[in-house]
Amino acid sequence: EVGSVQIQNVASVAGNLCNASPAADGVPALLVLDAEVELRSTKATRQLPLGEFILGNRSTALQPGEMVTAIRVPKRSAVGASAFVKLGARRYLVISI
Ligand SMILES: Cc1cc2nc3c(=O)[nH]c(=O)nc-3n(C[C@H](O)[C@H](O)[C@H](O)COP(=O)(O)OP(=O)(O)OC[C@H]3O[C@@H](n4cnc5c(N)ncnc54)[C@H](O)[C@@H]3O)c2cc1C
């Protein structure tokens, strides 16, 4: 139910985070799991909690020359079960509310 067939098959979770859309389905799910992103450039590698990586609507802490090379979910967050329920005006190809 996320995106179109093309997005379901080709898009990456990193792209979904870097897009920083308020409707991004990957963001709330990874935020509640306390995920952090690894940002790498030719000069340095740094880690940021997802809540500090996404600065606002379409805005991230990505610096010129950096790319997201990993998304880490702490092991403690992988305990138990979780679910993501998408709220939208229709079932498919919908922007999340
Ligand atoms: C028809 C349609 C339906 C959609 N439906 C949904 C939906 O249901 N749910 C949802 O969450 N989103 C939806 N989207 C938007 C969605 O967020 C993006 O299309 C997709 O998730 C982004 O992933 P991507 O890998 O294609 O990124 P791209 O579109 O390739 O990249 C997005 C941005 O991030 C940058 N980027 C990508 N990867 C990296 C990286 N590793 N490091 C640094 N920068 C990077 C790119 O340069 C670009 O600026 C929809 C879009 C369309 C067109």
The ligand as an SDF file (V2000), in Angstrom:
LIG
                    3D

 53 58  0  0  0  0  0  0  0  0999 V2000
    3.2200    8.2360   -7.1900 C   0  0  0  0  0  0  0  0  0  0  0  0
    3.9760    8.4150   -5.8960 C   0  0  0  0  0  0  0  0  0  0  0  0
    3.4590    7.8410   -4.7300 C   0  0  0  0  0  0  0  0  0  0  0  0
    4.1670    7.9540   -3.5370 C   0  0  0  0  0  0  0  0  0  0  0  0
    3.6480    7.3620   -2.4530 N   0  0  0  0  0  0  0  0  0  0  0  0
    4.3450    7.3580   -1.3190 C   0  0  0  0  0  0  0  0  0  0  0  0
    3.8500    6.6370   -0.1950 C   0  0  0  0  0  0  0  0  0  0  0  0
    2.8060    5.9980   -0.2150 O   0  0  0  0  0  0  0  0  0  0  0  0
    4.5990    6.6830    0.9150 N   0  0  0  0  0  0  0  0  0  0  0  0
    5.7800    7.3600    0.9740 C   0  0  0  0  0  0  0  0  0  0  0  0
    6.4200    7.3390    2.0110 O   0  0  0  0  0  0  0  0  0  0  0  0
    6.2370    8.0720   -0.0680 N   0  0  0  0  0  0  0  0  0  0  0  0
    5.5690    8.0710   -1.2180 C   0  0  0  0  0  0  0  0  0  0  0  0
    6.0510    8.7750   -2.2860 N   0  0  0  0  0  0  0  0  0  0  0  0
    7.2730    9.5840   -2.1650 C   0  0  0  0  0  0  0  0  0  0  0  0
    8.4400    8.7310   -1.7430 C   0  0  0  0  0  0  0  0  0  0  0  0
    8.9300    9.3040   -0.5450 O   0  0  0  0  0  0  0  0  0  0  0  0
    9.5810    8.6190   -2.6990 C   0  0  0  0  0  0  0  0  0  0  0  0
    9.1640    8.3610   -4.0070 O   0  0  0  0  0  0  0  0  0  0  0  0
   10.5050    7.4750   -2.2980 C   0  0  0  0  0  0  0  0  0  0  0  0
   10.2180    6.9390   -1.0200 O   0  0  0  0  0  0  0  0  0  0  0  0
   11.8470    7.9860   -2.1780 C   0  0  0  0  0  0  0  0  0  0  0  0
   12.7240    6.8880   -2.2940 O   0  0  0  0  0  0  0  0  0  0  0  0
   13.7470    6.8150   -3.5130 P   0  0  0  0  0  0  0  0  0  0  0  0
   14.7390    5.7550   -3.1370 O   0  0  0  0  0  0  0  0  0  0  0  0
   13.0100    6.6810   -4.8140 O   0  0  0  0  0  0  0  0  0  0  0  0
   14.4280    8.2100   -3.4070 O   0  0  0  0  0  0  0  0  0  0  0  0
   14.7200    9.2760   -4.5350 P   0  0  0  0  0  0  0  0  0  0  0  0
   13.4330    9.8690   -5.0410 O   0  0  0  0  0  0  0  0  0  0  0  0
   15.6680    8.6570   -5.5080 O   0  0  0  0  0  0  0  0  0  0  0  0
   15.4880   10.3280   -3.6360 O   0  0  0  0  0  0  0  0  0  0  0  0
   14.8270   11.2590   -2.8050 C   0  0  0  0  0  0  0  0  0  0  0  0
   15.8680   12.3290   -2.4280 C   0  0  0  0  0  0  0  0  0  0  0  0
   16.8130   11.7600   -1.5380 O   0  0  0  0  0  0  0  0  0  0  0  0
   18.1110   11.7610   -2.0970 C   0  0  0  0  0  0  0  0  0  0  0  0
   18.6870   10.4650   -1.7520 N   0  0  0  0  0  0  0  0  0  0  0  0
   18.2340    9.2270   -2.0900 C   0  0  0  0  0  0  0  0  0  0  0  0
   18.9790    8.2690   -1.5220 N   0  0  0  0  0  0  0  0  0  0  0  0
   19.9510    8.9190   -0.8070 C   0  0  0  0  0  0  0  0  0  0  0  0
   21.0360    8.4790    0.0290 C   0  0  0  0  0  0  0  0  0  0  0  0
   21.2830    7.1820    0.2450 N   0  0  0  0  0  0  0  0  0  0  0  0
   21.8180    9.4280    0.6090 N   0  0  0  0  0  0  0  0  0  0  0  0
   21.5860   10.7390    0.3840 C   0  0  0  0  0  0  0  0  0  0  0  0
   20.5800   11.2280   -0.3740 N   0  0  0  0  0  0  0  0  0  0  0  0
   19.7750   10.3190   -0.9680 C   0  0  0  0  0  0  0  0  0  0  0  0
   17.9330   11.9900   -3.6030 C   0  0  0  0  0  0  0  0  0  0  0  0
   19.0290   12.6480   -4.1510 O   0  0  0  0  0  0  0  0  0  0  0  0
   16.6900   12.8680   -3.6070 C   0  0  0  0  0  0  0  0  0  0  0  0
   16.9880   14.2070   -3.3200 O   0  0  0  0  0  0  0  0  0  0  0  0
    5.3780    8.6870   -3.4840 C   0  0  0  0  0  0  0  0  0  0  0  0
    5.8850    9.2710   -4.6280 C   0  0  0  0  0  0  0  0  0  0  0  0
    5.2060    9.1410   -5.8300 C   0  0  0  0  0  0  0  0  0  0  0  0
    5.7850    9.7770   -7.0780 C   0  0  0  0  0  0  0  0  0  0  0  0
  1  2  1  0
  2  3  1  0
  2 52  2  0
  3  4  2  0
  4  5  1  0
  4 50  1  0
  5  6  2  0
  6  7  1  0
  6 13  1  0
  7  8  2  0
  7  9  1  0
  9 10  1  0
 10 11  2  0
 10 12  1  0
 12 13  2  0
 13 14  1  0
 14 15  1  0
 14 50  1  0
 15 16  1  0
 16 17  1  0
 16 18  1  0
 18 19  1  0
 18 20  1  0
 20 21  1  0
 20 22  1  0
 22 23  1  0
 23 24  1  0
 24 25  2  0
 24 26  1  0
 24 27  1  0
 27 28  1  0
 28 29  2  0
 28 30  1  0
 28 31  1  0
 31 32  1  0
 32 33  1  0
 33 34  1  0
 33 48  1  0
 34 35  1  0
 35 36  1  0
 35 46  1  0
 36 37  1  0
 36 45  1  0
 37 38  2  0
 38 39  1  0
 39 40  1  0
 39 45  2  0
 40 41  1  0
 40 42  2  0
 42 43  1  0
 43 44  2  0
 44 45  1  0
 46 47  1  0
 46 48  1  0
 48 49  1  0
 50 51  2  0
 51 52  1  0
 52 53  1  0
M  END
$$$$
